[in-house]
Every structure is written in C-alpha cells, then in structure tokens.
Amino acid sequence: MNKSKCLTAFAMLFLLFGYAQDNNLTSSPYSLFGLGVESNSNTGRNSGLGKTGIALDAKRGINLNNPASFASLKENEFVLDFGGSAELMNQYTDNSNEQDLTSSFTNISLGFNSNGKYGMGLTLKPASNVGYSLTGLESNIEGSNESFITNIEGSGGLNELRLDYGRKMSKDLNLGIKASYLFGKIEESESISTNDSYFDITEENYYSGFQLGLGLQYQLLPKHNFGLTVDFPTALQGTKDVQIGKYLNSAYSLLDDTNGETIDDFNLPLKVGIGYSTMYKNLLLTADYNKSFWSSTNQSDAIGEYTDQNIFGLGASYSKNPNGLKYWDRVDYRMGLNYNSGYLKVADKNIDTYAASLGIGLPIGQRSLLNLSYSLSKKGTTESILVEEYIHTLNINISLSDIWFQKTKYE
C-alpha cells in the first residue's frame, strides 16, 4: 500500500466520519436512557467472533479489545482499518411493530510497530448512539376537560478518540495502556400543543471527559493465550443549552434561552475483562467475559435503574493456511455468540441482548483483508409494556497493511 495513498485515505475517512457522526442515529427507544445505547462499533475480525478478542493478537488486523495486542503488530508494519455497518431493526410491542434501517461508520483506526518491541494505535469511533421518537402522546390538562399532545425526539451520542500503546515485555508477555477522550452532544426536542398554543423546547446536552485503561496478554505454552483488561471509572462533565419558545395565536415569544449551564456529571463505571484463546490445528477458539460495575456509580434515572452489566462471548475461526499461496486457503471463516445482560433495568426487567454472528475475512493482496460479518440479535422483551427488538447487522471492514520504516538498501 503506497504511503501517500494511505495518508490521503485516512484524512478523507476522518472527514467522512465527522459527517457521519452528525447524521448517525439508532432507532431504539432504549436510547432514551442515560447516554444512549452502546455503539456496535468494532473491527471486522472481532465482529465476526462474537465481539471477543481480549486474548487475541493483532497479526490479522487491529484488535481494539485489548491495548496490549498492539505489541503484536508485525515489525515495521503500518495498518489502516476502517469500516461501517447497516442495521435493520424490527421493534415489537404487545399491539404493534415497526421497522427501521440505519447505517453508520464503526471505526477508523491506524496502528504501527516501528521496531518490533512496541506498537501504537490511534482510533476514532462512536461510543454511544441516541435516536428515539415518541409522538402523539396525549394527556389531560389538570382541572380541565382539555388535553395536550406531546412529541419528543432525541438524537446524537458520544464519540471516542483513543490512543493505544502496547509493549512486549518478554517473549510471552505484552502490556498495554489506552487513553480515551469521550465527547459528544445529545439533543432532545419536545413540542407541546393545545387547542390555541404551541410550545417548543430544545435541550442540547454536551459531555466530555478522559478515561484510562490497561491491558495484559500472556502466552502459556504455544497454544494457550490469556488476556486481562481494566477500564477505570471516570466522570464525564456536562453542560446544556436550553431554548423554550411559545406560539400563541400565530405570535412567537421566547420564554427561555440558556447557554452553558452546568449539569450533573455522568459517571462511567469500573470495567474488568478476561479472555482466553487457543489454537486446535487450524481452528481458533476464543472466549471473553466482561463486567461493568454500574450499580456502584450511584446514579439514577427517571425511566429505570442502573445494574451491573455482564457480557459473555464465544468465537471460532478457521483458515486452512493463513500464509499459503492459494487464495481460498488464506480465507478466514468466523462465527460467534454473545450475551449482554445490559446495564438498564426497567420495570424490574433487565434489557438484555442475545446475538449470533457469522463472518469471513477475504485476503486483499498479501497482507490486507476485506472483513464481512452478519449478526442477528434479540434485545428486550414485550413484557411490562416494554419493546422487543430483532436487529440484523451487516458489518463491512477493510484492513490495509503495509511494511514501513525499513531503510533502503544500496548495493
């Protein structure tokens, strides 16, 4: 891959990503809670492996599940990894169903290893998505026979700009650290209409903050790999802009216009993950477990409550000969299962998710890959007037790799 072409592509993708973030929406009503639903962003290989990867190296593409994996990038290697996803969501309640199609970028990452001892990476990706619409909510005016209609819409989410550093401490041990800057805007628009008046309320909440994480990968014997990650708790600081307007008999008046008002911090919890991977002939097997201690953040929400989150993932991939000369011998076939207990409890029900995925890695030249994956997930329930979601997700990811940093030899 030509260096100038790589840098140009990276710059263009950053611009495209910035545009996509302004238009990136989910259609899940559960994004009304907290900072929205967790983003589906991941690199192509991990998406097909049930989102596992804490114990995986980065020899077949950037692995964002553990910063220690960057130490395993090949010596003098430069990798550009980017992708996008499309989601078809079917939502069911006791008496209705809806269908929505959304799309977004999943990640833009670069990684390099200049001397074989350490690797670094820079990533920009969405962290959460907000996109809900509640229309036609009718309520009675207290003390009157009249009623009013309320429409509420929300959009936005958080982004993550992340720097990873992984270092090889010994033949079998890699350590890593990551530093993330989280930032974004969540906007909610509410309209209230009566027979003779109309209120328009717009609230924009801005959040930002830093988060640190550590990672470890250890190889026990040639085929057994273990991984450990820790994301430390942090508080995201917030401000809000509010504008309230009123229409009465076609005359508009501005009732409130407040900018930069401080709001409560949003606390992100301690998160711990462990992973295992092993090779059996040409078959790779992976298993991950993550736990987020949301209940210890002592936060509350009018819609529900925070509860500790547990995520289990299993993955498997098969490649006949990754380093072979025949094209189809180098193709990587993947599958995975994932269960996410969720961190939201509404009406005493956990909003959990079951997912299954299939993926394939198609070689592009000698070092690069086109990664495709499909997943089907079920989220929520129709019990207690909640919403059940069936989500079809298609991920497309390209991992471009080249050898840099080598000195030219003269004869």
Secondary structure in CASP SS format (residue, H / E / C, confidence):
PFRMAT SS
TARGET T0000
AUTHOR 0000-0000-0000
METHOD secondary structure of the structure
MODEL  1
M C 1.00
N C 1.00
K H 1.00
S H 1.00
K H 1.00
C H 1.00
L H 1.00
T H 1.00
A H 1.00
F H 1.00
A H 1.00
M H 1.00
L H 1.00
F H 1.00
L H 1.00
L H 1.00
F H 1.00
G H 1.00
Y H 1.00
A H 1.00
Q H 1.00
D H 1.00
N H 1.00
N C 1.00
L C 1.00
T C 1.00
S C 1.00
S C 1.00
P H 1.00
Y H 1.00
S H 1.00
L H 1.00
F C 1.00
G C 1.00
L C 1.00
G C 1.00
V E 1.00
E E 1.00
S C 1.00
N C 1.00
S C 1.00
N C 1.00
T C 1.00
G H 1.00
R H 1.00
N H 1.00
S H 1.00
G C 1.00
L C 1.00
G C 1.00
K C 1.00
T C 1.00
G C 1.00
I C 1.00
A C 1.00
L C 1.00
D C 1.00
A C 1.00
K C 1.00
R C 1.00
G C 1.00
I C 1.00
N C 1.00
L C 1.00
N C 1.00
N C 1.00
P H 1.00
A H 1.00
S H 1.00
F H 1.00
A H 1.00
S H 1.00
L C 1.00
K C 1.00
E C 1.00
N C 1.00
E E 1.00
F E 1.00
V E 1.00
L E 1.00
D E 1.00
F E 1.00
G E 1.00
G E 1.00
S E 1.00
A E 1.00
E E 1.00
L E 1.00
M E 1.00
N E 1.00
Q E 1.00
Y E 1.00
T C 1.00
D C 1.00
N C 1.00
S C 1.00
N E 1.00
E E 1.00
Q E 1.00
D E 1.00
L E 1.00
T E 1.00
S E 1.00
S E 1.00
F E 1.00
T E 1.00
N E 1.00
I E 1.00
S E 1.00
L E 1.00
G E 1.00
F E 1.00
N E 1.00
S C 1.00
N C 1.00
G C 1.00
K C 1.00
Y E 1.00
G E 1.00
M E 1.00
G E 1.00
L E 1.00
T E 1.00
L E 1.00
K E 1.00
P E 1.00
A E 1.00
S E 1.00
N E 1.00
V E 1.00
G E 1.00
Y E 1.00
S E 1.00
L E 1.00
T E 1.00
G E 1.00
L E 1.00
E E 1.00
S E 1.00
N E 1.00
I C 1.00
E C 1.00
G C 1.00
S C 1.00
N C 1.00
E C 1.00
S E 1.00
F E 1.00
I E 1.00
T E 1.00
N E 1.00
I E 1.00
E E 1.00
G E 1.00
S E 1.00
G E 1.00
G E 1.00
L E 1.00
N E 1.00
E E 1.00
L E 1.00
R E 1.00
L E 1.00
D E 1.00
Y E 1.00
G E 1.00
R E 1.00
K E 1.00
M C 1.00
S C 1.00
K C 1.00
D C 1.00
L E 1.00
N E 1.00
L E 1.00
G E 1.00
I E 1.00
K E 1.00
A E 1.00
S E 1.00
Y E 1.00
L E 1.00
F E 1.00
G E 1.00
K E 1.00
I E 1.00
E E 1.00
E E 1.00
S E 1.00
E E 1.00
S E 1.00
I E 1.00
S E 1.00
T C 1.00
N C 1.00
D C 1.00
S E 1.00
Y E 1.00
F E 1.00
D E 1.00
I E 1.00
T E 1.00
E E 1.00
E E 1.00
N E 1.00
Y E 1.00
Y E 1.00
S E 1.00
G E 1.00
F E 1.00
Q E 1.00
L E 1.00
G E 1.00
L E 1.00
G E 1.00
L E 1.00
Q E 1.00
Y E 1.00
Q E 1.00
L E 1.00
L C 1.00
P C 1.00
K C 1.00
H E 1.00
N E 1.00
F E 1.00
G E 1.00
L E 1.00
T E 1.00
V E 1.00
D E 1.00
F C 1.00
P C 1.00
T E 1.00
A E 1.00
L E 1.00
Q E 1.00
G E 1.00
T E 1.00
K E 1.00
D E 1.00
V E 1.00
Q E 1.00
I E 1.00
G E 1.00
K E 1.00
Y E 1.00
L E 1.00
N C 1.00
S C 1.00
A E 1.00
Y E 1.00
S E 1.00
L E 1.00
L E 1.00
D E 1.00
D E 1.00
T E 1.00
N E 1.00
G E 1.00
E E 1.00
T E 1.00
I E 1.00
D E 1.00
D E 1.00
F E 1.00
N E 1.00
L E 1.00
P C 1.00
L C 1.00
K E 1.00
V E 1.00
G E 1.00
I E 1.00
G E 1.00
Y E 1.00
S E 1.00
T E 1.00
M E 1.00
Y E 1.00
K C 1.00
N C 1.00
L E 1.00
L E 1.00
L E 1.00
T E 1.00
A E 1.00
D E 1.00
Y E 1.00
N E 1.00
K E 1.00
S E 1.00
F C 1.00
W H 1.00
S H 1.00
S H 1.00
T H 1.00
N C 1.00
Q C 1.00
S E 1.00
D C 1.00
A C 1.00
I C 1.00
G C 1.00
E E 1.00
Y E 1.00
T C 1.00
D C 1.00
Q E 1.00
N E 1.00
I E 1.00
F E 1.00
G E 1.00
L E 1.00
G E 1.00
A E 1.00
S E 1.00
Y E 1.00
S C 1.00
K C 1.00
N C 1.00
P C 1.00
N C 1.00
G C 1.00
L C 1.00
K C 1.00
Y H 1.00
W H 1.00
D H 1.00
R H 1.00
V C 1.00
D E 1.00
Y E 1.00
R E 1.00
M E 1.00
G E 1.00
L E 1.00
N E 1.00
Y E 1.00
N E 1.00
S C 1.00
G C 1.00
Y C 1.00
L E 1.00
K E 1.00
V E 1.00
A C 1.00
D C 1.00
K E 1.00
N E 1.00
I C 1.00
D C 1.00
T E 1.00
Y E 1.00
A E 1.00
A E 1.00
S E 1.00
L E 1.00
G E 1.00
I E 1.00
G E 1.00
L E 1.00
P E 1.00
I E 1.00
G C 1.00
Q C 1.00
R C 1.00
S E 1.00
L E 1.00
L E 1.00
N E 1.00
L E 1.00
S E 1.00
Y E 1.00
S E 1.00
L E 1.00
S E 1.00
K E 1.00
K E 1.00
G E 1.00
T C 1.00
T C 1.00
E H 1.00
S H 1.00
I H 1.00
L C 1.00
V C 1.00
E E 1.00
E E 1.00
Y E 1.00
I E 1.00
H E 1.00
T E 1.00
L E 1.00
N E 1.00
I E 1.00
N E 1.00
I E 1.00
S E 1.00
L E 1.00
S E 1.00
D E 1.00
I E 1.00
W C 1.00
F C 1.00
Q C 1.00
K C 1.00
T C 1.00
K C 1.00
Y C 1.00
E C 1.00
END
